[in-house]
Structures are given as structure tokens and as C-alpha cells.
Amino acid sequence: MRAWLRAALGPTADAQLVAVSAAPDVAQAFGVELSLSQQAVLMVLAVISAVAVAGIPGGSLPLIAGLLVSFGIPAEGIGIVLGVDRLLDMLRTTVNVGSDLVTASVVAGRPADTGVST
């Protein structure tokens, strides 16, 4: 059960990276103050939208840009994140694919779940 849950919730790690690190850093670079309530809303929106873009390589960039604009931060701030996001995106994709493979192996290895008796 935990492997399936981890695979299902894995994309939220990308959301947390965006909400906790990228967006506040870009906001600070542009001189935009984010209150604690705005940061909480940012976290919730990032988690909800990250589930939708988890399987899309580079899908977090439009996510970040949309979140920046919705909080009054110029969309040009995506350029600050762009330099490191490609490498981090490849690493996140590797982790997501790996967790999906482990989950599939665990589920396939259970005879009771597949209806096959051994």
C-alpha cells in the first residue's frame, strides 16, 4: 500500500519545490512580498496542479509561470528558475519513473492481487 501511495503522491514533491523554493525566491528577486497566507495558498495550488503535470517533461515551467502571474509576480521571473530546472526536472522524472516501476513490480509480485495461484 505504501509503494502505491508514494507513487501517487510523488508529484507533490515537485509542487513543494515550486511553492517553497522557486516562487518565493523569484518574488523576493522582484521585490514582491508574500504573506504567510499567500504562501499557504501557493502551496495548495502547486500541489493540486503538480499532479496534473507530473508525467510531462518540463511541465513544471508553465506551472511556475502561472503561479507567478497569479500572485502578481512578473512571468519573466521564470528565467531565474530556467537555468537549473532542466537538470532538476530530469532528476525528478527519473525518481517518478523509478517509483512507478517499483510499484508495478510489487503489485505484479502478489499472487492474491493478480488472481494467479502459485
Contacts in CASP RR format, 6 or more apart in sequence:
PFRMAT RR
TARGET T0000
AUTHOR 0000-0000-0000
METHOD contacts of the structure
MODEL  1
MRAWLRAALGPTADAQLVAVSAAPDVAQAFGVELSLSQQAVLMVLAVISA
VAVAGIPGGSLPLIAGLLVSFGIPAEGIGIVLGVDRLLDMLRTTVNVGSD
LVTASVVAGRPADTGVST
3 99 0 8 1.000
3 102 0 8 1.000
3 103 0 8 1.000
3 106 0 8 1.000
4 103 0 8 1.000
4 106 0 8 1.000
4 107 0 8 1.000
6 99 0 8 1.000
6 103 0 8 1.000
7 96 0 8 1.000
7 99 0 8 1.000
7 100 0 8 1.000
7 102 0 8 1.000
7 103 0 8 1.000
10 54 0 8 1.000
10 95 0 8 1.000
10 96 0 8 1.000
10 99 0 8 1.000
11 50 0 8 1.000
11 51 0 8 1.000
11 53 0 8 1.000
11 54 0 8 1.000
11 55 0 8 1.000
11 96 0 8 1.000
12 47 0 8 1.000
12 50 0 8 1.000
12 51 0 8 1.000
13 92 0 8 1.000
13 95 0 8 1.000
14 50 0 8 1.000
14 53 0 8 1.000
14 54 0 8 1.000
14 60 0 8 1.000
14 92 0 8 1.000
15 43 0 8 1.000
15 46 0 8 1.000
15 47 0 8 1.000
15 48 0 8 1.000
15 49 0 8 1.000
15 50 0 8 1.000
15 51 0 8 1.000
16 43 0 8 1.000
16 46 0 8 1.000
16 47 0 8 1.000
17 60 0 8 1.000
17 88 0 8 1.000
17 92 0 8 1.000
18 46 0 8 1.000
18 50 0 8 1.000
18 60 0 8 1.000
18 63 0 8 1.000
18 64 0 8 1.000
18 67 0 8 1.000
19 39 0 8 1.000
19 42 0 8 1.000
19 43 0 8 1.000
19 45 0 8 1.000
19 46 0 8 1.000
19 47 0 8 1.000
19 67 0 8 1.000
20 43 0 8 1.000
22 64 0 8 1.000
22 81 0 8 1.000
22 85 0 8 1.000
23 34 0 8 1.000
23 42 0 8 1.000
23 46 0 8 1.000
23 64 0 8 1.000
23 67 0 8 1.000
23 68 0 8 1.000
23 71 0 8 1.000
23 73 0 8 1.000
24 34 0 8 1.000
24 39 0 8 1.000
24 42 0 8 1.000
25 80 0 8 1.000
26 64 0 8 1.000
26 68 0 8 1.000
26 73 0 8 1.000
26 77 0 8 1.000
26 78 0 8 1.000
26 80 0 8 1.000
26 81 0 8 1.000
27 33 0 8 1.000
27 34 0 8 1.000
27 68 0 8 1.000
27 71 0 8 1.000
27 73 0 8 1.000
29 77 0 8 1.000
29 80 0 8 1.000
30 73 0 8 1.000
30 74 0 8 1.000
30 77 0 8 1.000
32 71 0 8 1.000
32 72 0 8 1.000
32 73 0 8 1.000
34 42 0 8 1.000
34 71 0 8 1.000
38 71 0 8 1.000
42 67 0 8 1.000
42 71 0 8 1.000
45 67 0 8 1.000
45 70 0 8 1.000
46 63 0 8 1.000
46 67 0 8 1.000
49 63 0 8 1.000
49 67 0 8 1.000
50 60 0 8 1.000
50 63 0 8 1.000
53 59 0 8 1.000
53 60 0 8 1.000
53 62 0 8 1.000
53 63 0 8 1.000
54 96 0 8 1.000
55 93 0 8 1.000
55 96 0 8 1.000
57 89 0 8 1.000
57 93 0 8 1.000
58 85 0 8 1.000
58 86 0 8 1.000
58 89 0 8 1.000
59 89 0 8 1.000
60 85 0 8 1.000
60 89 0 8 1.000
60 92 0 8 1.000
61 78 0 8 1.000
61 81 0 8 1.000
61 82 0 8 1.000
61 85 0 8 1.000
64 78 0 8 1.000
64 81 0 8 1.000
64 85 0 8 1.000
65 75 0 8 1.000
65 78 0 8 1.000
66 75 0 8 1.000
68 74 0 8 1.000
68 75 0 8 1.000
68 77 0 8 1.000
68 78 0 8 1.000
69 75 0 8 1.000
107 113 0 8 1.000
108 114 0 8 1.000
111 117 0 8 1.000
111 118 0 8 1.000
END
